[in-house]
Amino acid sequence: MLVSAKEMLTKAKAGKYAVGQFNINNLEWTKAILLTAQELNSPVILGVSEGAGKYMCGYSTIVGMVKGMIENLGITVPVALHLDHGSYEGALACIKAGFSSVMFDGSHYPIEENIAKTKELVALTNQLGLSLEAEVGAIGGEEDGVIGGGEVADPNECKMIADLGVTMLAAGIGNIHGKYPANWTGLSFDTLAEIGEKTGTMPLVLHGGTGIPEDMIRKAISLGVSKINVNTECQLAFAAATRTYIEAGKDLEGKGFDPRKLLAPGFDAIRATVKEKMELFGSVGKA
Ligand code: 13P
């Protein structure tokens, strides 16, 4: 059964660990993440970007696939199906399709507009028992080869959005999506501490989980981060394992071209990455 992320994140915040959001791209991704969560008895959040949503044929295809897998694989740990960086329209579409959680990323709007739109979605998601993530301070990243530094959110604006009653809050603290550049200055823990003080029990979300050193992850969790998003790292692990398989000529041996064999090393690599992250985040055994 799909659940809202509210309970798992409230427990994570109180227990000082974080639940991983792992983005999905296809059946192999979803199966790898769900089986690993079940094996480790960990709650999990499956993230779907609007682009990945289109790639997978639309939101209702994804809801059907995830619900089917939960049933057919006998998954009993809490699973939230969450829209990642949604537009207002995207959030509405996912709610209609049966997602159990949505993110509305209004960080690029002036704060008044971010507040107004987030407020409307708080009312709707509360009414339906779904969880809602909001964002303050845009998360940078690589776009068309240009790497932008992550913004640092204004703690007062974070409080304004948190007070609207969202379930979890993503705040930019110098984190970015994708690989971190060599000259990255690290996370702004002073900002995170201030946001934590102002927002109290609100579970905080750390985007751009790929490539953040382990000590920074642990420190972020100790300062109130309860959800950490990981996407690129699974993609890199999948690609590297697939490359090794092909470069070793395995697809040319016997039936090595069968997608069930060809995609198996990448699938195993996703499982290993997700396991490593769940252990680091402290969510193992917390289902
Ligand atoms: P990475 O791709 O850097 O792991 O970031 C994932 C993310 O934050 C999705 O919202």
Residues whose N, C-alpha, C, O or C-beta is under 5 A from the ligand:
A	BS01	13P	D84 I176 H177 G178 H207 G208 G209 T210 N229 V230 N231 T232 E233
